[in-house]
Amino acid sequence: MPSPALSLDALLPYLSHEFDRGGGPGGQNVNKVSTRAVVLFDFETCPVFNEPQRDLIRRRLANRLSADGRVRVVSQSERSQSANRADAEQRLLALLTAAIHVERPRTATRPTAGSRRRRLASKQQRSETKRLRSRPGDV
């Protein structure tokens, strides 16, 4: 059963935000302003996901889980706190969507008659090419 598209509005009550000073160049802005955004998402209590989806999130996002079991996303690429917060939230949505996606199993099919015919024709052509490359007395 395909799950409906995730929306940030449904996840907001289960998100917590932390802000601190980011690293890297930037001078006074980086040294004085807390622009780095950390978004923590408590997927265990969120009713949007069912238990099999929670298992998928636990398995597929294991390296992003914090010590208390929440999904952690950090953004510090932008200069403003609000832009980093929005970036982290969008990345969280993308991660969760990818984590709960289940590939449809492939149904095995037989090659069509035309594809078999083309395959054999190409094999015969290749064989003829190789035969023509040999010396006349070798055949």
PyMOL commands that set and color helices and strands:
alter all, ss='L'
color gray80, all
select helices_A, chain A and resi 8-14+28-32+51-60+62-64+81-100+113-133+136-138
alter helices_A, ss='H'
color red, helices_A
select strands_A, chain A and resi 15-20+36-41+71-75
alter strands_A, ss='S'
color yellow, strands_A
deselect
rebuild
show_as cartoon
